[in-house]
Every structure is written in structure tokens, then in C-alpha cells.
Amino acid sequence: MKEYSRKIRKAEARHRYWHIQKSDREFFPGTDAIFKLEFDGDVYEMKINHKDDIMTGKLYARRKFLEGDRIIITKKKSKQYSLDAPDAGLYP
């Protein structure tokens, strides 16, 4: 799998995290391993916690993620990913 794509759920948008399902877990690095996520020209250091969640508060500085917004994460290299969020609007 080179690409991970799905829509954000209501709780995820509200609490600023993305939960990774067990079936998609192998796409991402291990728990507490830091990985780089490129988004809107910036590179963010992210990690997955013990509950398989990516805490995404850093990304809200620039964009607003709402319920139903689609995210597409592409694996570039080991521990380097790129995020595309075509539905996310600019943060007011």
C-alpha cells in the first residue's frame, strides 16, 4: 500500500486526531516512532500514540478539518509521508 485515503469522522475533527484502523496500521510506522508529514509546504514531525491515533493539532494552524473531509496520505520513503486534504478549507 503506497496510499492511505479516507474521510474524517466527527469526533476526529472535533478532538483533532485521526484514528488508524488495525487493517491499515501496517502503512504507518510503529507506536511512538516519529515520522515526517509534509503538508502545505511545511514538514511536521508526528507520531502514533499507544491507541493508534495521530494527534493532528499542529495541522490546524493552517487548515480546518471538518467531518467528511477527505485525507490522502502518500508514503514517500521510510518514515516520510505527504498529506493531501482536498476538502479542507483555510483556517479562519
C-alpha positions as CSV (number, residue, x, y, z in Angstrom):
1,M,0.0,0.0,0.0
2,K,1.5,3.3,-1.1
3,E,-1.5,5.5,-0.3
4,Y,-3.9,5.8,2.6
5,S,-7.2,7.6,1.9
6,R,-10.4,8.1,3.9
7,K,-12.9,10.6,5.3
8,I,-12.6,12.2,8.7
9,R,-15.2,11.3,11.3
10,K,-17.0,13.8,13.5
11,A,-15.1,13.0,16.8
12,E,-11.7,13.2,14.9
13,A,-12.4,16.6,13.5
14,R,-13.7,17.9,16.9
15,H,-10.8,16.5,19.0
16,R,-8.0,16.9,16.4
17,Y,-6.8,13.3,16.0
18,W,-7.0,10.7,13.3
19,H,-7.6,7.1,14.4
20,I,-5.8,4.4,12.3
21,Q,-7.8,1.2,11.9
22,K,-6.0,-2.1,12.6
23,S,-6.4,-3.1,8.9
24,D,-4.4,0.0,7.8
25,R,-1.9,0.0,10.7
26,E,1.0,-1.6,8.6
27,F,1.1,1.5,6.4
28,F,2.4,3.7,9.2
29,P,5.5,3.4,11.4
30,G,5.4,1.8,14.9
31,T,3.9,3.3,18.0
32,D,5.8,6.3,19.3
33,A,8.1,6.3,16.3
34,I,8.5,9.9,14.9
35,F,7.7,10.3,11.2
36,K,7.7,13.4,8.9
37,L,4.5,14.5,7.3
38,E,4.7,17.1,4.5
39,F,1.6,19.3,4.2
40,D,1.1,22.7,2.6
41,G,4.8,23.3,2.1
42,D,5.7,22.6,5.7
43,V,7.1,19.4,7.3
44,Y,5.6,18.3,10.6
45,E,7.1,15.7,13.0
46,M,4.2,13.4,14.0
47,K,3.9,10.1,15.9
48,I,1.2,7.5,16.5
49,N,0.3,7.0,20.2
50,H,-0.5,3.8,22.0
51,K,-4.2,3.9,20.9
52,D,-3.2,4.1,17.2
53,D,-4.1,7.8,16.9
54,I,-2.2,10.6,15.2
55,M,-2.6,13.8,17.1
56,T,-3.2,16.4,14.4
57,G,-3.4,19.7,16.4
58,K,-0.3,21.1,14.6
59,L,-2.0,20.9,11.2
60,Y,-4.9,23.1,12.4
61,A,-2.7,26.1,12.4
62,R,-3.2,26.4,8.7
63,R,-6.2,24.3,7.7
64,K,-9.6,23.4,9.2
65,F,-10.5,19.8,9.0
66,L,-14.2,19.0,9.3
67,E,-16.3,15.9,9.4
68,G,-16.4,14.3,5.9
69,D,-13.2,15.9,4.7
70,R,-11.1,13.5,2.7
71,I,-7.4,13.0,3.6
72,I,-4.9,11.3,1.4
73,I,-1.6,10.2,2.9
74,T,1.1,9.1,0.5
75,K,4.2,7.2,1.6
76,K,7.3,8.8,0.0
77,K,10.2,7.0,1.8
78,S,10.7,5.2,5.1
79,K,9.2,7.5,7.8
80,Q,8.4,10.2,5.3
81,Y,4.8,10.9,4.2
82,S,2.9,13.5,2.3
83,L,-0.6,14.7,3.1
84,D,-3.2,16.0,0.7
85,A,-6.5,17.3,2.0
86,P,-8.5,18.5,-1.0
87,D,-11.7,19.3,1.1
88,A,-10.0,21.1,4.0
89,G,-10.5,24.8,4.0
90,L,-8.2,27.6,5.3
91,Y,-8.4,28.2,9.0
92,P,-10.2,31.5,9.6
